[in-house]
Amino acid sequence: MPLNNDHANTLLTNISLGIQECDTKGVITYSNPAHYKLLGYEPGEIIGKTIFDMVCTPDQRKSLEEYLAHVVNDRPEPVPYISVSYRKDGSPVPTKIDWNYLYDAKGNLSGFISAISDFSEYKELQEKLQVER
């Protein structure tokens, strides 16, 4: 059964994962409440910012710009990746980003949808295991 807009909105509002939509230039066009909470922003505050605004160093920005260009031009199979996002207060948060392509009604690439999860606990467990070994 297809979702109606109200049902889809309810799902996006209540899911615990951060959901973000951006265009092919990396401009954020949608962010759900869990995403705002993860990054410490107020609702609506990151719409119009770019995904590059969520990284702090020039090296990180350059790497993400290159990755986005590769994805737009070469359209590889979507693969989850681990990254570091930065909260509004500047503090880092390890994140896992599962993503996919978005296409318009004519079949043209229009952007990307991402499910973003806080990866802090996993990173901490990984570090503890390394120490124990």
Number of C-alpha atoms within 10 A of each C-alpha: 3 6 9 8 9 9 11 11 12 10 13 18 17 11 13 17 18 22 23 24 23 23 18 17 15 20 18 22 18 16 22 21 20 21 25 20 14 20 21 16 15 12 14 13 12 21 15 13 14 16 21 20 16 19 20 15 11 10 10 15 16 13 13 17 16 12 12 17 15 12 16 17 9 9 12 10 10 11 9 14 11 14 17 19 23 19 17 17 9 13 12 17 17 17 21 20 22 16 19 15 20 17 11 9 8 7 8 9 15 16 20 20 20 19 18 24 20 20 16 15 10 13 13 11 11 11 11 11 10 9 8 6 5
